[in-house]
Amino acid sequence: MILFFLLTGETPFDIANDSDELFWRFKERGFEAISADLEAVHANPQAVELLRRVLVADPAQRMSFEELRTCAYVL
């Protein structure tokens, strides 16, 4: 989550080196688990939307690489 780190200066979910906890927190809450952190730093709305579409547990609903590559924020 390099983009999240660049926007906030912190790692997502605020969990140090506990991949199991990170997995379950994301699985349960997805983007909502980090949205307050993004609001706190007043992140760019386009960047927040990009993270919202990338941080989706279901791969079928997640933003595709092609969509990411052509996203206005990335360009």
N, C-alpha and C positions, 0 to 999 in steps of 0.2 A: 504494500500500500504506500508506494512512494508518493503518489499524488496527495494522499491524506497527510503524510508527514510534511510535505512541502507547504501545504495550506495551514497546518496547525503547529508544526514543530514538535509533534508528539506522535507516538505510534497509536494505531486505532485500538479501541477497546481497553486501553490502559491495563493490559495484562502482561506482566513480564515473564517471558519464556515459558508459558504454559499453553502449549498448543491445544490440549484437550479442552481447557476452559475457553480458549479463543474460539475453537470450532463450535462448541455448544452455544456460546453467547451469540455468535453470528447466526447459527442455525435457528435459534429461537427468535431473535429480534432483527436480524439483518441490518439494513441501513439505519433503522431507528436507534440501534445501539450506539451509534456515533453521531447522530444528527445534532444533538445538543452541543457537542464539541465544535462542530462546524459553525453553528449559530453563535457560539461564544467568541469566535475569532472573525465573525462577519465575512465568511468566505464568499468568494465570487459566486453568484447564483448559477452561472453556467457550470462551474466546477462542481458545485453541490449536486446539480442535476446529473452530471456525468458519474459521480460517485454513486448516486442513487440507482442509476441504471446498471452499473458494474457490480455493485455489491448486492447481488440477488442470489439466493441459495440455489434456486432451480436453474440449471444451465439452459433449459429450453426458453426461459424468460429473460435471461441475462443478455446484455448488449453483446452483439457479435463483434468479432475483430474488425470486420469491414465497416460496421457502424462506428466503432471507436476510431478507426483510421480516418474517417471522413467527418468526424464530429467537429463542430465549429470551435469548441474550446481547445481541441488538440491542434487544429490547424493554426 
